[in-house]
């Protein structure tokens, strides 16, 4: 029995040990992963909706995606090194996501948390540097009365 080209490449390629860990797509928030995949592919090759959708289809084919076959299929689009790096990063995130109660990779949650904290610091620094003071709502009627008295004295 003759082996197909892809089967020969699968046998000849050395894959990372992470690829031996099966991932159950039902435990993964695929919307989050698809957003990451689209951004990563765009970063690698530019805007290529066909490649993005094709990658989604390869992942959607099975409940337990076959990452080794996906990497071999991506070689023609991304090249061997980029394909291997992309698939290793993808699979690491997918493993992390399936172990997470929300189906989101821990790395993504930590990155988002750091981003939000940095934004909070920027906002507090911007507020500290401004001369604008905000009047609490409970003091607003008193402030309006004081302003109207000043206006009346000027006229």
C-alpha positions in Angstrom: 0.0 0.0 0.0 1.4 3.3 -1.1 1.6 6.2 1.4 0.3 9.6 0.3 2.6 12.6 0.3 1.1 14.0 3.4 1.4 10.7 5.2 5.1 10.5 4.2 5.6 14.1 5.5 3.8 13.2 8.8 6.1 10.3 9.3 9.2 12.3 8.5 8.4 15.4 10.6 9.4 15.7 14.2 6.6 17.4 16.2 6.7 19.0 19.6 5.7 16.8 22.5 2.7 19.1 23.1 1.1 17.7 20.0 0.7 14.4 21.8 -1.8 16.0 24.2 -5.3 15.7 22.8 -7.5 18.8 22.9 -11.3 18.6 23.2 -12.7 21.6 21.3 -15.9 21.4 23.3 -13.9 22.6 26.4 -12.3 25.5 24.5 -13.9 28.9 23.8 -13.3 28.7 20.0 -14.5 32.3 19.4 -11.5 33.5 21.5 -9.2 31.1 19.7 -10.4 32.1 16.3 -9.8 35.8 17.1 -6.3 34.9 18.0 -5.8 32.7 14.9 -7.0 35.5 12.6 -4.7 38.1 14.2 -1.7 35.7 14.2 -2.2 34.8 10.5 -2.7 38.4 9.5 0.6 39.2 11.4 2.4 36.4 9.5 1.0 36.8 5.9 -1.1 39.9 5.9 -4.9 40.0 5.3 -5.8 36.5 4.0 -9.4 35.6 4.8 -9.2 32.4 2.8 -6.3 31.0 4.8 -8.0 32.1 8.1 -11.3 30.4 7.1 -9.4 27.3 5.9 -7.6 27.1 9.2 -10.9 27.4 11.1 -12.3 24.6 8.9 -9.4 22.3 9.7 -9.9 22.9 13.4 -13.7 22.4 13.1 -13.4 19.0 11.2 -13.0 17.0 14.4 -13.9 17.3 18.1 -10.3 16.5 18.8 -8.4 18.5 16.1 -5.4 16.8 14.4 -2.7 19.5 14.9 0.0 17.5 13.1 -2.1 17.3 10.0 -3.0 21.0 10.3 0.7 21.9 10.5 1.6 19.9 7.4 -1.3 21.6 5.6 -0.2 25.0 6.7 3.4 24.4 5.4 2.4 25.4 1.9 1.0 28.8 3.1 3.3 29.8 5.9 6.5 27.8 5.2 7.9 25.0 7.4 9.3 27.2 10.2 6.4 29.6 10.5 3.9 26.8 10.3 5.7 24.9 13.1 5.9 27.9 15.4 2.3 28.9 14.7 1.0 25.5 15.4 3.1 25.0 18.6 1.8 28.3 20.0 -1.8 27.5 18.9 -1.7 24.1 20.5 -0.1 25.4 23.7 -3.0 27.9 24.0 -5.6 25.3 23.2 -4.2 23.0 25.9 -4.3 25.8 28.4 -7.9 26.7 27.3 -9.2 23.2 27.7 -7.8 23.2 31.3 -9.5 26.6 32.1 -13.0 26.7 33.5 -14.0 29.4 31.0 -12.2 27.8 28.0 -9.9 30.7 27.6 -6.1 30.2 27.8 -4.6 31.4 31.1 -1.9 33.3 29.1 -4.6 35.4 27.4 -6.4 36.1 30.7 -3.1 37.2 32.3 -2.3 39.4 29.3 -5.8 41.0 29.4 -5.5 41.6 33.2 -2.1 43.3 32.7 -3.5 45.4 29.9 -6.4 46.5 32.1 -4.1 47.3 35.0 -1.9 49.4 32.8 -4.9 51.3 31.5 -6.0 52.0 35.0 -2.6 53.4 35.9 -2.6 55.6 32.7 -6.1 56.9 33.6 -5.2 57.6 37.2 -2.0 59.4 36.1 -3.9 61.4 33.6 -6.5 62.4 36.2 -3.8 63.3 38.7 -2.1 65.6 36.2 -5.2 67.4 35.3 -6.5 70.5 37.1 -10.1 69.3 36.5 -11.9 68.5 39.8 -15.1 66.7 39.7 -17.9 67.7 42.1 -19.7 64.8 43.7 -23.3 64.6 42.7 -24.6 65.2 46.3 -22.8 68.6 46.3 -24.1 69.6 42.9 -27.1 71.6 44.1 -24.9 73.6 46.5 -22.4 74.3 43.8 -25.1 75.5 41.4 -26.5 77.8 44.1 -23.0 79.2 44.8 -22.5 79.9 41.1 -25.8 81.6 40.6 -25.1 83.9 43.7 -21.8 84.9 42.1 -23.4 85.6 38.8 -26.0 87.8 40.5 -23.4 89.8 42.4 -21.5 90.6 39.2 -24.6 92.1 37.5 
